[in-house]
Amino acid sequence: MNRSTTASLSRPLPSRADTMVALEDSTALRPAIVLGVASLLVLGLAYAVATTSVVGAIFPDQANGSLLVQDGKVRGSRLVAQPFVADGYFQSRPSAASYDPMAAAGSNMARTNPDLQARVKEATEAVAAREGIAVADVPADLVTQSGGGLDPHISPAAAAVQVARVARARGMTVEQVQAVVDANIEGKTWGVFGQPRVNVLMLNVALDGVKSSRAEPGSTGL
């Protein structure tokens, strides 16, 4: 073995600690901050402004809440149920949120809940007495709440049981009122989804437009 080989073998190898390169934390912090700020501005602000502007331009009515305005006064939204108390108006579904859009919610009660069963039984008897029909003839959607508590629609059957009461209050014939109901029945969405339904607000507004009506326009619970 020669000298150079002996010297290389006897030389101690550098430790791992000596070969590690110290990481600069300050260099990693700046890109993280820049990326976070950029993501906030692009995704949280610019994207929201762009999409809101585009939707507002393409669908201005829907973007503003689908409001129904008459004589400069907002009568309500086509998308949100509201209470009607006068006999000359069709009634909406019950609301667990008291028709408050800021508190939209269902009751979250199971079908076996005694409180739910008692409430539905009481509501069914009240509707039957109000409409002059048998308890068994009360449609379920007139005594049950929707999931969000703000469903603006009722079924054609729920509208049909109210026709006689509305006709009496408005001094109209049953046939006249039923014709307005039939004209306001909405079919399935795109002909496929959901069921035929009636928007209560639009139905009542249409009735207010009938000249023979004696009900006072705007006699709602709002």
PyMOL commands that set and color helices and strands:
alter all, ss='L'
color gray80, all
select helices_A, chain A and resi 3-10+16-19+25-58+60-63+101-103+114-131+135-137+140-142+156-160+163-170+174-183+200-208
alter helices_A, ss='H'
color red, helices_A
select strands_A, chain A and resi 67-70+73-77+153-154+185-186+197-199
alter strands_A, ss='S'
color yellow, strands_A
deselect
rebuild
show_as cartoon
